[in-house]
């Protein structure tokens, strides 16, 4: 596997904020590397879907259930690289189609949408109309909160916590340069 992915994975673990696209898959043992076209693809989805699906009765930042379902079924395989962390093998482009993985990711994202504290979203996705979404894939959330939330949801995160501890002991680039 490309060493660049391992470096990017280590950098992700050291960050205090995670994009939801990264976090949800990370908690399932998969490192997701969005390509340049990912943001454009998601922007296109939000622009084309938001007008019809917006529900103002929801707490600001949350997504309507039908909208979330459409978002999770949106095919993004051509704009992301997916690497299984356990063996660092790149997954085939159709890996998302496995029923078990799709159900697990969908369950967790729906749980976040229903029960997560919107205040833990530190940088929200904002659509062209100025409406913000805490549960959009590119929204950035407090990493520690997401880990605790996953643990409370019954997801085994011990392996990830161990990886985080291991990588956070490594000095950051700035410390190496200054030191």
C-alpha positions as CSV (number, residue, x, y, z in Angstrom):
1,X,0.0,0.0,0.0
2,X,1.1,3.5,-0.7
3,X,3.0,5.0,2.2
4,X,1.3,8.4,1.5
5,X,-2.0,6.9,2.7
6,X,-0.5,5.7,5.9
7,X,0.9,9.2,6.5
8,X,-2.5,10.8,5.7
9,X,-4.1,8.3,8.1
10,X,-1.7,9.3,10.9
11,X,-2.3,13.0,10.2
12,X,-6.1,12.4,10.4
13,X,-5.7,10.6,13.8
14,X,-3.8,13.6,15.1
15,X,-6.4,16.2,14.1
16,X,-8.9,17.4,16.7
17,X,-11.6,17.6,14.0
18,X,-12.8,15.0,11.5
19,X,-15.0,15.4,8.5
20,X,-18.0,13.1,8.8
21,X,-17.1,11.3,5.6
22,X,-13.8,10.4,7.2
23,X,-15.1,9.7,10.7
24,X,-18.0,7.4,9.8
25,X,-15.9,5.2,7.6
26,X,-12.9,5.4,10.0
27,X,-15.1,4.0,12.8
28,X,-15.8,1.1,10.6
29,X,-12.2,0.3,9.9
30,X,-11.9,2.1,6.6
31,X,-9.7,5.0,5.7
32,X,-11.4,7.2,3.1
33,X,-9.4,9.5,1.0
34,X,-11.7,11.9,-0.9
35,X,-10.4,12.9,-4.3
36,X,-10.6,16.4,-5.7
37,X,-14.0,15.8,-7.3
38,X,-15.6,14.7,-4.0
39,X,-16.6,18.2,-2.9
40,X,-18.1,19.1,-6.3
41,X,-20.1,15.8,-6.4
42,X,-21.5,16.5,-2.9
43,X,-22.2,20.1,-3.8
44,X,-24.1,18.9,-6.8
45,X,-26.1,16.5,-4.7
46,X,-27.0,19.2,-2.1
47,X,-27.9,21.8,-4.8
48,X,-30.2,19.4,-6.7
49,X,-31.8,17.7,-3.7
50,X,-32.1,20.4,-1.0
51,X,-34.9,22.5,-2.6
52,X,-37.4,19.6,-2.5
53,X,-36.3,17.9,0.7
54,X,-35.8,20.8,3.1
55,X,-37.8,20.4,6.3
56,X,-37.8,23.5,8.5
57,X,-39.4,21.7,11.5
58,X,-36.0,20.0,12.2
59,X,-33.4,21.4,14.5
60,X,-31.0,23.6,12.5
61,X,-28.2,21.5,11.1
62,X,-30.0,18.2,11.0
63,X,-31.1,16.4,7.8
64,X,-34.6,15.1,7.0
65,X,-34.7,11.3,7.0
66,X,-35.6,11.0,3.3
67,X,-32.8,13.5,2.4
68,X,-30.3,11.6,4.5
69,X,-31.3,8.3,2.9
70,X,-30.8,9.8,-0.6
71,X,-27.4,11.2,0.5
72,X,-26.3,7.8,1.8
73,X,-27.3,6.1,-1.4
74,X,-25.6,8.7,-3.6
75,X,-22.8,6.9,-5.5
76,X,-19.5,8.4,-4.5
77,X,-17.2,5.5,-5.3
78,X,-15.5,7.3,-8.3
79,X,-14.5,10.2,-6.1
80,X,-13.0,8.5,-3.1
81,X,-10.3,5.9,-2.4
82,X,-11.1,3.4,0.3
83,X,-8.5,1.5,2.2
84,X,-9.1,-1.2,4.8
85,X,-7.0,-0.2,7.8
86,X,-6.5,-3.7,9.1
87,X,-4.4,-4.8,6.1
88,X,-3.9,-1.5,4.1
89,X,-5.5,-2.9,1.0
90,X,-7.5,-0.7,-1.3
91,X,-11.1,-1.8,-1.5
92,X,-12.7,-2.3,-4.9
93,X,-14.9,0.5,-6.2
94,X,-18.1,-1.5,-5.4
95,X,-17.2,-2.2,-1.8
96,X,-20.0,0.1,-0.6
97,X,-22.6,-2.1,-2.1
98,X,-22.0,-4.8,0.5
99,X,-25.2,-5.0,2.5
100,X,-23.6,-5.3,6.0
101,X,-21.3,-2.3,5.5
102,X,-24.0,-0.1,4.0
103,X,-26.4,-0.9,6.8
104,X,-23.8,-0.2,9.5
105,X,-22.7,3.1,8.0
106,X,-26.3,4.1,7.4
107,X,-27.3,3.1,11.0
108,X,-24.5,5.2,12.5
109,X,-25.1,8.2,10.3
110,X,-28.8,8.1,11.1
111,X,-28.0,7.8,14.8
112,X,-25.7,10.9,14.5
113,X,-28.5,12.8,12.8
114,X,-31.1,11.8,15.4
115,X,-29.1,12.0,18.6
116,X,-25.7,13.7,18.3
117,X,-25.2,17.2,19.8
118,X,-25.2,19.6,16.9
119,X,-22.9,21.8,19.1
120,X,-20.1,19.3,18.5
121,X,-20.1,20.1,14.8
122,X,-17.3,22.7,14.6
123,X,-17.5,23.5,10.9
124,X,-20.8,23.0,9.0
125,X,-21.4,22.5,5.3
126,X,-23.2,25.6,3.9
127,X,-25.2,25.2,0.7
128,X,-25.5,27.8,-2.0
129,X,-28.7,29.2,-0.3
130,X,-26.8,29.8,2.9
131,X,-28.4,27.0,4.9
132,X,-26.0,25.0,7.0
133,X,-25.9,21.3,7.6
134,X,-24.0,19.7,10.5
135,X,-24.6,16.2,9.2
136,X,-23.3,16.7,5.6
137,X,-20.2,14.6,4.7
138,X,-17.8,17.5,4.7
139,X,-18.9,19.0,8.0
140,X,-16.2,18.8,10.6
141,X,-16.9,17.4,14.1
142,X,-14.9,17.2,17.3
143,X,-13.0,13.9,17.0
144,X,-13.2,13.0,20.7
145,X,-16.9,13.5,20.7
146,X,-17.4,11.2,17.7
147,X,-15.3,8.5,19.4
148,X,-17.3,8.7,22.6
149,X,-20.6,8.8,20.6
150,X,-19.5,5.6,18.7
151,X,-18.6,3.9,21.9
152,X,-22.0,4.7,23.4
153,X,-23.6,3.3,20.2
154,X,-21.8,0.0,20.8
155,X,-19.1,0.3,18.1
156,X,-15.7,-1.2,19.1
157,X,-13.3,1.7,19.0
158,X,-10.5,0.3,21.1
159,X,-8.3,-0.4,18.1
160,X,-8.8,3.2,16.9
161,X,-8.2,4.7,20.3
162,X,-4.9,2.7,20.5
163,X,-3.9,3.9,17.0
164,X,-4.7,7.5,18.0
165,X,-2.6,7.2,21.2
166,X,0.3,5.7,19.1
167,X,0.2,8.5,16.5
168,X,-0.3,11.4,18.9
169,X,3.0,10.4,20.6
170,X,4.7,11.2,17.4
171,X,5.9,14.9,17.3
172,X,4.0,17.1,14.8
173,X,5.9,18.5,11.8
174,X,6.2,21.9,13.4
175,X,7.8,20.5,16.5
176,X,10.3,18.6,14.4
177,X,11.2,21.6,12.3
178,X,11.5,23.9,15.4
179,X,13.3,21.4,17.5
